Amino acid sequence: MPEIPLEFIKNNIMLIAVAFVSGAMLLWPYIRRTTGGPWVSTLVATQMINREDALVLDVREPTEFAGGHLLGAKNMPLASVEARAGELDKHKAKPVIVVCADGGRASKAALILREKGFANVVNLSGGFPAWQQAGLPVVK
């Protein structure tokens, strides 16, 4: 009887691999969102900026930032966040919205800021492209 499952696996290894990879791809966004802390939509980010005077911290490289950024955003590349976090101390009481191109850098920067004592740090879901796609104002 144990020969049948092994035979099935041997004959369908590609199908099993595709099923495994598909499942992993479905879980990846959930895993990614839970590791970087809270994520907010462009609508919530806009409300935070307008109602709570949130600081927008763009952690993309200066060349990316120069190509377009959120109105009033402060540029601080991810590589310098650890060293330059002190520049943001006056904003510790305010919410901080961290923005990058896809969320990877923003989640790392958010973790660093939380370690430095910033209590209300969130990531912009979808990053700068989501902001543009929503038709919200961009400065170039």
C-alpha angles and dihedrals in degrees: 000000000000089000093071096063092046091048090049092051093048093050095045104035093126092050091050091048092051091049091050094048091046091052092049091050091052092052097043098082091050093049092046094050094050094051099055098049128242119357124202132199123238089259093055091043090053090051091049091051094047101037104029101029090238120193114239111213115192110199097186121115117276092253091055091045091051089055090064139315144175117285110269095008119152115223117223114155114227092246091062101040094093093051098038100041089106089069087067097050092107087062096053092108092051128075113261121211112199117206133188136149099278111357100264097100093036093058091050091048091048091054091051092050092049089052088052091056104267105144103189108048122147136172124232106243110235092011125230094334090060089052091052093045090053088058093240121154118284128188120215 
